[in-house]
Amino acid sequence: MTVYEAIAQVDRLRDNTVPTDIKVGWLSKTDEYFYEEIMKGREGAPAGFEPYNEADMGRALLIPSPYDELYQHKLEAMIYYEQREIKKYASSMALYNQAMNEYIRKYVREHAALPHPHVKYW
């Protein structure tokens, strides 16, 4: 799924006036968290994560199908938060957290942690 596809999907499903650059930022923070907290330091991880901007609409998001549904849940949750729809926000965040946790478990199972270098203090 690309940045554009995630935003287009949620825009078709949820009535909102949130600017595209804000949604791109939410997607960027989601993937930045995943990279920094889960991918980094594991086999097969990219060398780094460069945040998304509006010029990156065709860029692929980090989490593949079928787990990429979590992006829809995250964008919906943030839209609901902006609209002060707290019950809907909580529901969407629960779905996001469930989907993210499922993918984290899969990713950790399939990508071993890299060994830590030995540090000498003398």
Solvent accessible surface area in square Angstrom, and as a share of the most:
residue,aa,sasa,rsa
1,M,61,0.27
2,T,32,0.19
3,V,0,0.00
4,Y,127,0.48
5,E,84,0.38
6,A,0,0.00
7,I,7,0.03
8,A,19,0.15
9,Q,49,0.22
10,V,0,0.00
11,D,62,0.32
12,R,180,0.66
13,L,89,0.44
14,R,80,0.29
15,D,137,0.71
16,N,29,0.15
17,T,136,0.79
18,V,20,0.12
19,P,77,0.48
20,T,48,0.28
21,D,73,0.38
22,I,76,0.38
23,K,6,0.02
24,V,2,0.01
25,G,28,0.27
26,W,33,0.12
27,L,0,0.00
28,S,7,0.04
29,K,137,0.58
30,T,4,0.02
31,D,0,0.00
32,E,59,0.26
33,Y,106,0.40
34,F,1,0.00
35,Y,9,0.03
36,E,80,0.36
37,E,112,0.50
38,I,26,0.13
39,M,17,0.08
40,K,113,0.48
41,G,42,0.40
42,R,49,0.18
43,E,88,0.40
44,G,75,0.72
45,A,28,0.22
46,P,56,0.35
47,A,116,0.90
48,G,43,0.41
49,F,34,0.14
50,E,124,0.56
51,P,69,0.43
52,Y,14,0.05
53,N,83,0.42
54,E,95,0.43
55,A,96,0.75
56,D,32,0.16
57,M,45,0.20
58,G,65,0.63
59,R,75,0.27
60,A,69,0.54
61,L,12,0.06
62,L,46,0.23
63,I,0,0.00
64,P,65,0.41
65,S,81,0.52
66,P,98,0.62
67,Y,49,0.19
68,D,17,0.09
69,E,87,0.39
70,L,0,0.00
71,Y,0,0.00
72,Q,30,0.14
73,H,23,0.10
74,K,35,0.15
75,L,0,0.00
76,E,7,0.03
77,A,0,0.00
78,M,38,0.17
79,I,1,0.00
80,Y,27,0.10
81,Y,102,0.39
82,E,85,0.38
83,Q,79,0.35
84,R,179,0.65
85,E,72,0.32
86,I,99,0.50
87,K,178,0.76
88,K,102,0.43
89,Y,59,0.22
90,A,55,0.43
91,S,62,0.40
92,S,8,0.05
93,M,36,0.16
94,A,61,0.47
95,L,83,0.41
96,Y,16,0.06
97,N,68,0.35
98,Q,107,0.48
99,A,6,0.05
100,M,7,0.03
101,N,71,0.37
102,E,68,0.30
103,Y,14,0.05
104,I,31,0.16
105,R,137,0.50
106,K,51,0.22
107,Y,8,0.03
108,V,61,0.35
109,R,175,0.64
110,E,104,0.47
111,H,46,0.21
112,A,54,0.42
113,A,64,0.50
114,L,83,0.42
115,P,121,0.76
116,H,159,0.71
117,P,110,0.69
118,H,180,0.80
119,V,98,0.56
120,K,150,0.64
121,Y,193,0.73
122,W,242,0.85
